[in-house]
Amino acid sequence: MTPPASVMWFAGHELRLAWREMLGMLTAGRRRRSRSVLLLLIVFVIFLHLPAYAVVGRFADVQTPLDQSTAIVITASIFLAWALVLSQAIESVTRVFYARADLDLIMSSPAPLTNLFSVRIAAIALTVTLMAMLLATPFVNVLVIGGGARWFSAYAVVIAMGLSASACAIAITVGLFQLCGPAKTRLVAQIISAVTGAGFVIALQVAAILSYGTLSRFAVLTSDAAAAFAPAANSIVWWPARAMLGDVQALVPLLAGGLILLGLTMAIFSPRFSNYVASTAPSTRARRKKIARPFRAGSRRKALRRKEFILLWRDPWLVSQTLMQLLYLLPPALMLWRSFGEGAGAFIVLAPVIVMAAGQLAGGLAWLTISGEDAADLVTTAPLPASTIITAKVEVVLVIIAVVFMPMIAGLALVSLPLAAVTALAAAVAAASATAIQLWFRVQARRSHFRRRQTSSRIATFAEAFSSIGWAATAALALVLPIASVIAGAMTAGLMALTWKISPVRT
């Protein structure tokens, strides 16, 4: 195969891989689910038109020239969407270049490596842009129905966002490689991806809560303080908002800028990408040093627990995806805290937040340790009873939960011992419930399938979510209305019993 043909084949190969990854994430690798998933996806996109109307419906009649308040809101919303696209792009770049493990095959290709890496960058940009357009479709459709065909230019703005976000994601990944080295790039990139996606929204909500006592980010964007810092009406800052409304003079430079930025990224980084994504295997000296460590004596159960801790430490970016859920709990906790009043009573609202977070984190960790076992055959053949193996894995989950949440509970103990005791008990029950659900519905999978774990069992996904909510509500009611907490706890326990009854594995 000639080099040009190799490049074209590689381009098709990248597109096929992207399609299979998306399909695998939705169907958990089961082809029979394809039609059902496609139908659910269509229904989901149609259903999204309802919240889209609630969010952007009032902007459909906006006309140019834009007033300052409207321009700030539209521009900030576009930047928020771009930050979310950038977050997804960083994750895609990290996954494509560090998780596929096909670099040796690419290096042995007869085609020029510069062309191959350019194709891979272009495939990443195309995938990210198509995903952004899919998610933006309900919002754009609402604007088109309410405000006319001029809003179709919003699709072009989304394309520019996808191209520029992909280029920035490549540059960020390369910069992390040079600063942190190949071994830590994957972890730091995943953390940046999580913070980028949630940080801007949380920052606006926290500012709104502290300044105006509301969760609405529009309270900050439409305030006099935001207007005082806003640039002049003819500033380049307002180009995205003008382009959304069909202003060709602003739209063309945005599209051209996105294409130029992506082209520069290819030209600068493609020739040297073979160095940026080099093997992360330790050197021979490092391996010898590790081999020279003395053997650690201990029980087989202790060795199994240590193995689980080491695996979680080596791939902490999987855990970081679970910990990102905690970020979204900060604004509601702050809002409730401020609205509850001063004194010890204000801390009561933190109890359900901590309990729900403990349940969610325990569920993710339990999946990683129980279902996401890459060495399942090796562990199964270990000279240990199956119950001992499961117990050791559960102990790892509970230890991590204790390490994460004990400082918070200790802080509550300084305010109120009953509050700390109720929170600790409810958090332990929520974590145990989420772990039990993962045990009852466990399916063998690889840790790399962590993103698609929710497709293994819809029942387990909903049961885990409702269990965490139920125990959080029980904790809150136990502190303010004990009789109602008994009812809430009984309902949640009944949900757990029903979940166990219909589970395929009863342990």
N, C-alpha and C positions, 0 to 999 in steps of 0.2 A: 504494500500500500504506500503510495507516495505521500510526502509530508502534507500537501494540501488536503488530500483525501483523509489523512489521519486527523487533521484539525476538524474537518467537517464531521467525521465520525465521532470525534470527541465532543463536539458541540451537541450532537444528537444524544450522545451518552449522558451528558450532564443534564439535559432536559428530562430524559427518562428517569434518571436518579431523583431529580427534584419531584417529579410526579409520583414516583413510587414512595418517596418519603412522606409526602403529604397524604397519599392514600393509606399508607401504613399507619400513620398517626391517627387517622380517622377510623380505620377499620380494625386496628390491632393485628394486621397481617392476615385477616380472614376475608377471602374473596367473596364469600357468600353475602357479606355485609355491604358490598359495594352499592347495590341498588338502594338498600335501606338508608345507607349513609347519604347517598346523593339526594334522595327524597327529603331526608331530615335537613340537609344543608339548604335545599331550596326553600323549605318551610321556614327555616331559621332566618334566611335572608329576607323573606317576605315579612316575617314577624318583626324584624329589626326596623321596618318602616314606621312602626308605632313609636318606639322611643326616639327614632330619628326625627319624627315630626315634633315630638315634645322638646327636643334639643334645638333644632335649627329651623323649625317651621316659622317662627316669628321673623326670621331674617329673609324669607323668600321675597318680600316686597321691597327690600332695600334697593335704593337707586344711587347711582353716582351723580355728583361727588359725595363721598361718604363724610358723615359728621365724625368728629373726633372719637366720641364714645363708641360708636358702631365699628369704626376702623380698628380701635384697640381690641374690642372683643373678637372680631373676625381674625385679626392678625395673631392674637394670642391662641385662639383655637387652632389655627393652622400650625403654629409652632408646636402646640401640644401634640397634634396628630403627627407632625414630623418627628418629634421625640419618640413617640411610640413606634414609628416606622424604623427609626435609627436603632432602637432597642432590639427589634426583630432582626434587623440587618446584622447587628453585632453578633447575635446568637447564630444566625445563619453562616456567617463567615467563620466563626469559631468551630461550628459543627462540620462544615465542609472541609476545612483545612486541617482539623485536628482529630476528628472523630471517624472519618471514613477509612483511614489507614491504607490509602491507595497511592501514596506518594512514590513508593518504589516502582510501581507500575508506570506512573507518569514519567519518572526520571528515565526509564528505559525506552520511552517512546522514540521513534525515529523522527518525529516532528520537533521543530524548535520549541524549547520550553517556554520561551516568551509568548509564543502564540497560544500554547495550551493554557498557561495561567491567565492570559487575556480572555480566553473563552470561558474559563471558570469564573472569572470576575464578572463577565457579562451575564453568565447564567445566574449568578447570585443576584445581580441587579434586576434581571427580568423576573425572577421568582419573587423577590421582595416587592417589586412594583405591581405585579399581578395580585399578590395578596392584599396590598394596600388598596388597589382598585376594587377588589371584591368587598372589602370591609367598608369602603366609602360609597359603594353603590346605593344603599338605602338613603343615605343622607343627601347625595346628589339628586336622586330621583325625587325626593320630597321638595327640594329647592326648585327643580325643573317644573314639577306639577304646580307649585304655588307661585313661581316667579317667572316662568317662561324659559325658552331655549337658551337664553344667554348663560344660564347656569351650567350648561354642558361643558363650558370651559373649565369647570372645576376638575373634570377628569384629566385635563392637561396639567393642571396644577399638581394633582396627585402623582402623575408620571414624573414631573420634575422633582417632587419630594422623594419618590422612590429612587431615582437615579442619584440624587445628591446624598441621600442617606446611605446608600450602598457605598458610594465613594468615601464618605466620612468613616464608615465602619471599617473599610479596608485600611485606611490611614491610621485609625485608632488601634487596630490589631497589630499592625506593623510597629507602631510606636511602643506598644506594650511589650512586643517581642524584644525590642532594643533596650527597654528599661528594665524589664523583669526577667528576660530570658525565656526560652521555649517552655520550660517546665511549669512556670507560673502564669504564662499568658492566658491559658484556657480558664483558670480560676478567676483571675482579675477581670478578664473580658466578660465572663458571666455575671460577676458582681456589678460591673459598670452597666451591663445590659439591663439588669434588674432595677438599679437605681435610676437609670435614664428613663425607663418606662414609667416609673411611679413617682419619681422625685418632683417633677414639675407640678403635677396635679396635687400632690400632698403639700408642696410649698404654698401653692395658692390657697388651698383649703385652710392650712394652719394660719396664714396671714389673715384670711377672712374671719376665722374664729377669734383670733386675738384682737382684731381691730373692730369687727362688726358683730361678733357673736353668731355667725351663721356659717354653714358648710358651703354655701354657694360661692364659687370662685368669681362669679360675675360681680359680686359686691366689691371685690378688689379692683377688677378691671374697669368698672364704671365709676370709680371713686375720683374725687378731686386730686388725690395724690398721684394716681396713675396719669391723669390728664396733665399734671404739672411736669411730668418727666417725658411726655410724648413728644416726638420730633415734629417738624413742620409738615404741612399737608403734602408737599411735593417730595418728601423724603423717600428714599429707596425702601425704607422699612415697610411702607404701605403697598408695595408692588404685589405681594401675594394676595392681599385683600382685593385690590383692583383687578388682578388677573382672574380671581374667582367670579367676578361680575362681568367678565367678557371683555375687559380692556386689553386689546391686542398689543398695545404699546408696552404694557407690563408683562403680558403673557409670553410673548416671544423671547424677551431676554431671560425669563425664568427657565423656559425649556432649553434655550441655548446654554445657559449657565450649568444646568444639570448635565447635559451631554458633554460639555467641555470638561466639567469636573470629573466625570467618570472616565473620559478619554485621557486626561492627565494622570489619573490614578493608574490606569492600565500602562501608560507609557513610562511612568516613574517606577512602579513597583513590580510589574510583570517580569522584567529582566532579572530581578534579584529575589523573586519569591522563593526560589529553591533554597536560598539561605534562611529566609524568614520562617519557613515551615520545616526546617531540618528536624531530624529525628530527635526526640526527647529522651532517648535511652541514656542511662548513666554511663559514664566512662568506665574503662576497665579498672582504673584505680579505685573509683568509687565502689564498683562491684566487689573488688577484692577487700576493700575496707569493710563493707557490709558483711561479707562472708567471714571476716576475721572476728566479728563480734562473738562474745561467749554465748553459749547456749543457755536459754532461760528455762530453768526448771519450773514445773507447775503442773496442775491437773489439765486433763484434756478439755474440760469445760472452760477453764480459764484461757487456754490457748484459742478456743473457738471465739470467746468474747474478744480477745485481743485481735484476732483476725478481722472481726467485724469493725472494730474501732479503726484499725489500720486502713481498711478499704474505704470507710467513710472519710478518713483524713486524706487519703490519696485522691479521691474524687469529690472534694467538698462542693464543687459547682453544682452537683445534683442536690445537695442539701440547700444551697443558696437559693435555688428555685422555690423550694418549700418555704424558706425563711422570708421570701419576698411577700408572702401573705401577711406577715406581721406588720409590714409597712402600711398597708391599707387600713389597719386597725387603729393607727395613731390618730388620724383626724376625728373619727367618732369618739374615741376615748377622751380626747382633749375637749371636744364639744360638750360631751356629757359632764365632764369634770367642771367646766366653767358654768354650765347651766344648773348644776346641782347645788351650788352654794359653797360657802367657805366652811372650814373645819373638817373634822374627821369624816363626816358624812359624804364629803366630796369624793373620797377614795373608794366608796362603795361601788361606783360605776366601773372601777378598774377590775373588779372581780369577774364579771362575765367576759370582759375582753381577754383577760389572762386565761380563763377556762377554755374559751373558744380557740384561742391560739394554740393552747396545749394539745387540744384534740386534733387540730389540723396538722400540726407539726408531727405528732405521734403517728398519724395515718401515713404521712409521706415517708417517715423513717421506717415504719413497719413494712411498707411495701419494699423499700430498698433492701432491708435485711432478710425478709422472709421470702418474698416472691422474686425480687431482683437478685437472685443468686447465680453468678456466672459459673461457679464451680459446684453445681448441684450434685453431679455424680460423685465428685470427690467427697463432699460433705456427707452424702447419703451412705457411702461405704466406710465412713469413719467408725472406729470401735466405740460408738456411743449410741444409746437408745435414741429413737426419734424424738421422744418427749424431752430428753435432755438437750438436744440440739435446738428445738423450738424454744425451750426455756431460756437458754443462753442468748438467743437472738432477741427475745422479748426483754431480757434484762438489759441488753445494750440500749434498746429504745428508751426504756424507763430511766436509765442512768443519764442519757443525754437530755431528756426532758427535765430531770431534776436539776442538772447543771445549769440549764438555760433559765428555768423559772424560779429556782430557789432564791436568787438575789432579789427578784421582784417581791416574792412573798415575804422575805426577811424585811424588806422596806415597809411592807404593809404591817408587819408585826410591830414596828416602831410606833405606828399610829393606833392600831387596835388589834389585840390578840384574837378576839372572835372573828374579825374580818379575815385575818391571815389564815386562821384554822379552816374556815369555810372555803376560802379560795384554794388552799392547798388540797383539801379533800376533794373538791369538785374537779380541780385540774387533774388529780390522779385518776379519778373515775373516768373523766373524759378521755384521757390518754389511754387508759386500759380498754375502754370501749372501742376506740378507733383501732387499737392494736388487735383486739379480738375480731373485729369485722374483717381486717386484713387476713387474719388466720382462717376465718370461716370461708372466705372467698379467694383464698390464695391460688394463683396460677403461676406456673413457671415462666419466667421471662428474664431477659437480660437487663442489667442496670441501665444500659443505653436507651431502653424503652421507657424510661421514667416519664417522659413527656406524654406518652400515650396510655398511661396506666389506667386512666379513667374509662377507657374503652373496654377493659377486660370484663367489667360487670357494672352495669348501670345501677343495679340494686345496691351494690356495695358503695358506690359513689354517693348516692342520695342518702343511704343509711348513715354513712360516716358524717355527712354534712348535718343532717337533722339530729344526729346524736350529739355533736358538738354544740349545736344551738340549744338543744334541750337541757343539757347539763349546765350551760351558761345561764340559761333562764332560771334553772333551779337554784343556782348559787346566788343570783341576784335577789330572787324572791325569799330565800332563806334569811337574808339580811334585813329585809323590810317587811315581809309578810310570810312568816313561817308556815302557816296553814296552806297557803297557795303553793309553797315550795314542795310540800308533800305530794300534791296533785301533779305538779310538773315533773317531779322525780319519778312518780309512778308511771306517768305517760311515757317518759323516756325509757324507763326500764321495760315497759311493754313493747316499745319499738325495738329494743335490743332483743327481747325474747322472740318477737316475730321475725326479725332478721336471722336469728340463729335457726329458727324453725325451717325457713325456706332456703338456708344456705346449703351448698353441696357438700361441705366439709364440716362435720360437727366434732369439735375437740374440746 
